[in-house]
Amino acid sequence: MIALVLLGILALVVGGCACVVWAERGGPRWARVVAAATLAAGELLRSSGKNRSRGLNQSTGDGDGGGGGGGD
């Protein structure tokens, strides 16, 4: 079941990338819409990754040792 979900996500990603290329070459209107949605989703994922890594840098960069794992 998980494999089917991952294959579906992969198909969406590949299709979105194909629409981005096709829209750059003057494809139909629907391809430009899909390309814009694909690029917007990529920007959202990129910015969420930056925010997550900034949060990690702030929590570990304050000099208190960061990871907080006691001496088990």
Buried (B, 14 or more C-beta within 10 A) or exposed (E): EEEEEEEEEEEEEEEBEBBBEBBEEEBEEEBBEBBEEBBEEBEEEEEEEEEEEEEEEEEEEEEEEEEEEEEE
